Amino acid sequence: MFPMVTEFMNYGKQTIRAARYIGQSFIITLSHTNRLPVTIQYPYEKSITSERFRGRIHFEFDKCIACEVCVRVCPIDLPIVDWKF
């Protein structure tokens, strides 16, 4: 075939491929518009943690008065606390 015809066919294939990729990316973008936002307005809204959330336990020995409230509300059921510092 003539080189000009093959270049024109190649140009057509590239144009169709580019249009397909643009269409696919547009569909992906539209699918993300219906999702809920991931972030929250932190000081005004608190995040909802699951019942089994295992975050870091924060304990301040300087403020401890040995009331054992921390033992009652402990998420890992701490059985014994040694109050001798």
DSSP file (Angstrom, degrees, kcal/mol; ACC not computed):
  #  RESIDUE AA STRUCTURE BP1 BP2  ACC     N-H-->O    O-->H-N    N-H-->O    O-->H-N    TCO  KAPPA ALPHA  PHI   PSI    X-CA   Y-CA   Z-CA
    1    1 A M              0   0    0      0, 0.0     3,-0.0     0, 0.0     0, 0.0   0.000 360.0 360.0 360.0 167.8    0.0    0.0    0.0
    2    2 A F     >  -     0   0    0      1,-0.1     4,-1.9     4,-0.0     3,-0.4  -0.527 360.0-127.0 -76.5 144.1    0.9    3.6   -0.3
    3    3 A P  H  > S+     0   0    0      0, 0.0     4,-2.1     0, 0.0     5,-0.2   0.835 109.2  56.8 -61.3 -31.8    2.7    5.1    2.8
    4    4 A M  H  > S+     0   0    0      1,-0.2     4,-1.8     2,-0.2     5,-0.1   0.872 106.1  49.5 -68.8 -35.2    0.1    7.9    2.9
    5    5 A V  H  > S+     0   0    0     -3,-0.4     4,-2.2     2,-0.2    -1,-0.2   0.906 110.9  48.9 -69.9 -41.9   -2.8    5.5    3.2
    6    6 A T  H  X S+     0   0    0     -4,-1.9     4,-2.5     1,-0.2    -2,-0.2   0.883 110.9  50.6 -66.5 -37.3   -1.1    3.5    6.0
    7    7 A E  H  X S+     0   0    0     -4,-2.1     4,-2.4     2,-0.2    -1,-0.2   0.895 110.2  49.9 -65.7 -38.1   -0.4    6.7    7.9
    8    8 A F  H  X S+     0   0    0     -4,-1.8     4,-1.9     2,-0.2    -2,-0.2   0.892 111.9  47.6 -67.2 -39.0   -4.0    7.8    7.5
    9    9 A M  H  X S+     0   0    0     -4,-2.2     4,-2.1     2,-0.2    -2,-0.2   0.898 112.4  49.8 -67.0 -40.2   -5.3    4.4    8.8
   10   10 A N  H  X S+     0   0    0     -4,-2.5     4,-2.3     1,-0.2    -2,-0.2   0.893 109.3  52.0 -64.3 -39.6   -2.8    4.6   11.7
   11   11 A Y  H  X S+     0   0    0     -4,-2.4     4,-2.1     1,-0.2    -2,-0.2   0.893 108.7  50.9 -63.4 -40.4   -4.1    8.1   12.5
   12   12 A G  H  X S+     0   0    0     -4,-1.9     4,-2.2     2,-0.2    -2,-0.2   0.901 109.8  49.4 -64.2 -41.9   -7.7    6.8   12.5
   13   13 A K  H  X S+     0   0    0     -4,-2.1     4,-2.5     1,-0.2    -2,-0.2   0.905 111.4  49.4 -64.4 -41.5   -6.8    4.0   14.9
   14   14 A Q  H  X S+     0   0    0     -4,-2.3     4,-2.4     2,-0.2    -1,-0.2   0.880 110.3  50.8 -66.0 -37.0   -5.0    6.4   17.2
   15   15 A T  H  X S+     0   0    0     -4,-2.1     4,-2.3     2,-0.2    -2,-0.2   0.915 111.8  46.7 -66.2 -43.1   -8.0    8.8   17.2
   16   16 A I  H  X S+     0   0    0     -4,-2.2     4,-2.1     2,-0.2    -2,-0.2   0.909 112.8  50.0 -65.4 -41.5  -10.4    6.0   18.0
   17   17 A R  H  X S+     0   0    0     -4,-2.5     4,-2.2     2,-0.2    -2,-0.2   0.909 111.1  48.8 -63.4 -42.4   -8.2    4.7   20.8
   18   18 A A  H  X S+     0   0    0     -4,-2.4     4,-2.3     1,-0.2    -1,-0.2   0.903 110.7  50.5 -64.9 -41.1   -7.8    8.2   22.3
   19   19 A A  H  X S+     0   0    0     -4,-2.3     4,-2.2     1,-0.2    -1,-0.2   0.885 110.0  51.0 -64.0 -37.9  -11.6    8.8   22.2
   20   20 A R  H  X S+     0   0    0     -4,-2.1     4,-2.5     2,-0.2    -2,-0.2   0.917 110.5  48.3 -65.5 -43.3  -12.1    5.4   23.9
   21   21 A Y  H  X S+     0   0    0     -4,-2.2     4,-2.3     2,-0.2    -2,-0.2   0.893 111.4  49.8 -64.8 -39.8   -9.7    6.3   26.7
   22   22 A I  H  X S+     0   0    0     -4,-2.3     4,-2.0     2,-0.2    -1,-0.2   0.911 111.3  49.7 -64.8 -41.0  -11.3    9.7   27.2
   23   23 A G  H  X S+     0   0    0     -4,-2.2     4,-2.1     2,-0.2    -2,-0.2   0.906 110.5  49.8 -63.4 -42.1  -14.7    8.0   27.4
   24   24 A Q  H  X S+     0   0    0     -4,-2.5     4,-2.1     1,-0.2    -2,-0.2   0.916 111.5  47.8 -63.6 -43.3  -13.4    5.5   30.0
   25   25 A S  H  X S+     0   0    0     -4,-2.3     4,-2.2     1,-0.2    -1,-0.2   0.860 110.1  53.1 -67.4 -33.4  -11.9    8.2   32.1
   26   26 A F  H  X S+     0   0    0     -4,-2.0     4,-2.3     2,-0.2    -1,-0.2   0.893 108.5  49.8 -66.8 -39.5  -15.1   10.2   31.9
   27   27 A I  H  X S+     0   0    0     -4,-2.1     4,-1.9     2,-0.2    -2,-0.2   0.904 110.9  49.5 -65.1 -41.5  -17.2    7.2   33.1
   28   28 A I  H  X S+     0   0    0     -4,-2.1     4,-1.1     2,-0.2    -2,-0.2   0.914 110.7  50.3 -63.7 -42.3  -14.8    6.6   36.0
   29   29 A T  H >X S+     0   0    0     -4,-2.2     3,-0.5     1,-0.2     4,-0.5   0.913 110.7  48.9 -62.4 -43.0  -15.1   10.3   37.0
   30   30 A L  H >< S+     0   0    0     -4,-2.3     3,-0.8     1,-0.2     4,-0.5   0.832 105.1  58.4 -67.2 -31.5  -18.9   10.2   36.9
   31   31 A S  H 3< S+     0   0    0     -4,-1.9     3,-0.5     1,-0.2    -1,-0.2   0.788 103.3  54.1 -68.7 -24.9  -18.9    7.0   39.0
   32   32 A H  H X< S+     0   0    0     -4,-1.1     3,-0.8    -3,-0.5    -1,-0.2   0.609  90.8  75.1 -82.5 -12.0  -17.1    8.9   41.8
   33   33 A T  T << S+     0   0    0     -3,-0.8    -1,-0.2    -4,-0.5    -2,-0.2   0.764  91.9  53.9 -73.1 -23.3  -19.6   11.8   41.9
   34   34 A N  T 3  S+     0   0    0     -3,-0.5    -1,-0.2    -4,-0.5    -2,-0.1   0.494  87.1 104.5 -88.8  -3.6  -22.2    9.6   43.7
   35   35 A R  S <  S-     0   0    0     -3,-0.8     3,-0.1    -4,-0.1    -3,-0.0  -0.420  76.4-110.6 -78.3 153.1  -19.9    8.7   46.6
   36   36 A L        -     0   0    0      1,-0.1    -1,-0.1    -2,-0.1     2,-0.1  -0.480  43.3 -94.2 -75.4 152.7  -20.1   10.2   50.0
   37   37 A P        -     0   0    0      0, 0.0    -1,-0.1     0, 0.0     0, 0.0  -0.397  25.0-147.5 -68.7 147.2  -17.2   12.5   51.0
   38   38 A V  S    S+     0   0    0     -2,-0.1     2,-0.1    -3,-0.1    -2,-0.0   0.842  75.1  68.6 -82.7 -35.9  -14.4   10.8   53.0
   39   39 A T        -     0   0    0      1,-0.0     2,-0.3     2,-0.0     0, 0.0  -0.427  64.5-156.8 -86.8 159.3  -13.5   13.8   55.1
   40   40 A I        -     0   0    0     -2,-0.1     2,-1.4     5,-0.1     7,-0.1  -0.869  35.5 -99.7-125.9 163.4  -15.6   15.4   57.9
   41   41 A Q    >>  -     0   0    0     -2,-0.3     4,-2.8     1,-0.2     3,-0.9  -0.707  46.4-156.1 -83.4  93.7  -15.5   18.9   59.4
   42   42 A Y  T 34 S+     0   0    0     -2,-1.4    -1,-0.2     1,-0.3     5,-0.1   0.820  79.0  42.2 -53.1 -55.4  -13.4   17.8   62.4
   43   43 A P  T 34 S+     0   0    0      0, 0.0    -1,-0.3     0, 0.0     3,-0.1   0.833 125.2  37.2 -66.0 -24.6  -14.1   20.3   65.1
   44   44 A Y  T <4 S+     0   0    0     -3,-0.9     2,-0.4     1,-0.2    -2,-0.2   0.741 121.0  40.8 -97.3 -25.8  -17.8   20.4   64.4
   45   45 A E  S  < S-     0   0    0     -4,-2.8     2,-0.3    -3,-0.0    -1,-0.2  -0.983  71.9-144.1-126.4 134.8  -18.4   16.7   63.5
   46   46 A K        -     0   0    0     -2,-0.4     2,-0.2    -3,-0.1    -5,-0.1  -0.745  25.3-113.8 -94.8 144.5  -16.9   13.7   65.3
   47   47 A S        -     0   0    0     -2,-0.3     2,-0.7    -7,-0.1    -1,-0.0  -0.501  25.9-123.0 -75.7 146.8  -16.0   10.6   63.3
   48   48 A I        -     0   0    0     -2,-0.2     2,-0.3     0, 0.0    -1,-0.1  -0.812  29.6-162.3 -93.0 113.8  -18.0    7.5   64.0
   49   49 A T        -     0   0    0     -2,-0.7     2,-0.0     1,-0.1     0, 0.0  -0.651  22.7-104.8 -95.2 154.0  -15.7    4.7   65.1
   50   50 A S    >   -     0   0    0     -2,-0.3     3,-1.4     1,-0.1    -1,-0.1  -0.260  29.3-110.7 -72.6 164.3  -16.7    1.1   65.1
   51   51 A E  T 3  S+     0   0    0      1,-0.3    -1,-0.1     3,-0.0    -2,-0.0   0.809 118.1  47.8 -66.0 -29.6  -17.5   -0.8   68.3
   52   52 A R  T 3  S+     0   0    0      2,-0.1    -1,-0.3     0, 0.0     2,-0.1   0.109  78.6 143.4-100.0  21.6  -14.3   -2.8   68.0
   53   53 A F    <   -     0   0    0     -3,-1.4     2,-0.6     1,-0.1    -4,-0.0  -0.410  34.6-160.8 -64.1 132.2  -12.0    0.1   67.3
   54   54 A R        +     0   0    0     -2,-0.1    -1,-0.1    22,-0.0     3,-0.1  -0.749  24.5 160.2-119.7  83.2   -8.6   -0.4   68.9
   55   55 A G        -     0   0    0     -2,-0.6     2,-0.3     1,-0.1     0, 0.0  -0.213  50.6 -65.7 -90.3-174.8   -6.9    2.9   69.1
   56   56 A R        -     0   0    0     -2,-0.1     2,-0.5     1,-0.1    -1,-0.1  -0.562  47.4-130.2 -75.5 134.8   -4.1    4.0   71.4
   57   57 A I        -     0   0    0     -2,-0.3     2,-0.6    -3,-0.1    -1,-0.1  -0.770  20.1-154.5 -88.3 123.8   -4.9    4.1   75.1
   58   58 A H        +     0   0    0     -2,-0.5     2,-0.4     2,-0.0    -2,-0.0  -0.880  19.4 169.9-104.2 123.9   -3.9    7.5   76.6
   59   59 A F        -     0   0    0     -2,-0.6     2,-0.7     5,-0.0    -2,-0.0  -0.997  20.1-157.0-136.9 129.6   -3.2    7.5   80.3
   60   60 A E    >   -     0   0    0     -2,-0.4     3,-0.7     1,-0.1     4,-0.4  -0.913   2.1-168.0-110.0 110.7   -1.6   10.3   82.3
   61   61 A F  G >  S+     0   0    0     -2,-0.7     3,-0.8     1,-0.2    -1,-0.1   0.808  85.4  62.8 -66.1 -29.4    0.0    9.1   85.5
   62   62 A D  G 3  S+     0   0    0      1,-0.2    -1,-0.2     3,-0.0    -2,-0.0   0.819 108.4  40.9 -67.0 -29.9    0.4   12.7   86.8
   63   63 A K  G <  S+     0   0    0     -3,-0.7    -1,-0.2     2,-0.0     2,-0.2   0.423  87.3 120.6 -97.2   0.5   -3.4   13.2   86.9
   64   64 A C    <   +     0   0    0     -3,-0.8    -3,-0.0    -4,-0.4    -5,-0.0  -0.457  32.0 175.6 -71.6 132.6   -4.3    9.7   88.3
   65   65 A I        -     0   0    0     -2,-0.2    -1,-0.1     0, 0.0    -4,-0.0   0.184  51.3-112.6-117.9  13.1   -6.2    9.7   91.6
   66   66 A A  S    S+     0   0    0      1,-0.1    -2,-0.1     2,-0.0    17,-0.1   0.846  70.0 141.1  60.2  40.0   -6.6    5.9   91.6
   67   67 A C        -     0   0    0      1,-0.0    -1,-0.1     4,-0.0    -3,-0.0   0.612  56.3-136.8 -84.4 -12.5  -10.4    6.0   91.2
   68   68 A E     >  +     0   0    0      1,-0.1     4,-1.3     3,-0.1    -1,-0.0   0.665  64.8 129.1  64.3  21.4  -10.3    3.0   88.9
   69   69 A V  H  > S+     0   0    0      1,-0.2     4,-2.0     2,-0.2     5,-0.2   0.870  70.4  58.8 -67.5 -35.4  -12.7    4.4   86.4
   70   70 A C  H  > S+     0   0    0      1,-0.2     4,-0.5     2,-0.2    -1,-0.2   0.845 102.1  53.5 -63.1 -32.7  -10.2    3.6   83.7
   71   71 A V  H  4 S+     0   0    0      1,-0.2     3,-0.5     2,-0.2    -1,-0.2   0.890 109.3  48.7 -68.5 -38.7  -10.4   -0.1   84.7
   72   72 A R  H  < S+     0   0    0     -4,-1.3    -2,-0.2     1,-0.2    -1,-0.2   0.848 118.8  37.4 -71.1 -33.8  -14.2   -0.1   84.3
   73   73 A V  H  < S+     0   0    0     -4,-2.0    -1,-0.2     3,-0.0    -2,-0.2   0.356  83.8 131.0-100.0   6.6  -14.2    1.6   80.9
   74   74 A C    ><  -     0   0    0     -4,-0.5     3,-1.1    -3,-0.5    -3,-0.0  -0.385  51.9-147.4 -63.5 129.4  -11.1   -0.1   79.5
   75   75 A P  T 3  S+     0   0    0      0, 0.0    -1,-0.2     0, 0.0    -4,-0.0   0.690  97.9  47.9 -72.9 -16.6  -11.8   -1.5   76.0
   76   76 A I  T 3  S-     0   0    0      2,-0.0    -2,-0.1   -22,-0.0    -3,-0.0   0.213 112.4-115.8-107.7  15.3   -9.4   -4.5   76.6
   77   77 A D    <   -     0   0    0     -3,-1.1    -6,-0.1     1,-0.2    -5,-0.1   0.950  30.3-153.1  52.0  61.8  -10.8   -5.4   80.0
   78   78 A L        -     0   0    0     -7,-0.2    -1,-0.2    -8,-0.2    -4,-0.1  -0.518   8.3-164.7 -64.4 116.5   -7.7   -4.7   82.0
   79   79 A P        +     0   0    0      0, 0.0     2,-0.4     0, 0.0    -1,-0.2   0.903  62.3  22.7 -78.0 -41.0   -8.0   -7.0   85.0
   80   80 A I        -     0   0    0      2,-0.0     2,-0.4    -9,-0.0     0, 0.0  -0.975  56.5-166.5-134.3 139.7   -5.5   -5.7   87.5
   81   81 A V        -     0   0    0     -2,-0.4     2,-0.8    -3,-0.1   -10,-0.0  -0.995  15.4-145.4-124.9 129.5   -3.8   -2.3   88.1
   82   82 A D        -     0   0    0     -2,-0.4    -2,-0.0     1,-0.1     0, 0.0  -0.842  12.5-170.1 -93.1 109.6   -0.8   -1.9   90.4
   83   83 A W        +     0   0    0     -2,-0.8     2,-0.8   -17,-0.1    -1,-0.1   0.339  52.9 107.3 -86.9   7.7   -1.3    1.6   91.9
   84   84 A K              0   0    0      1,-0.2    -2,-0.1     0, 0.0     0, 0.0  -0.779 360.0 360.0 -86.9 113.1    2.2    1.7   93.5
   85   85 A F              0   0    0     -2,-0.8    -1,-0.2   -24,-0.0    -2,-0.0   0.440 360.0 360.0 -91.5 360.0    4.2    4.1   91.4
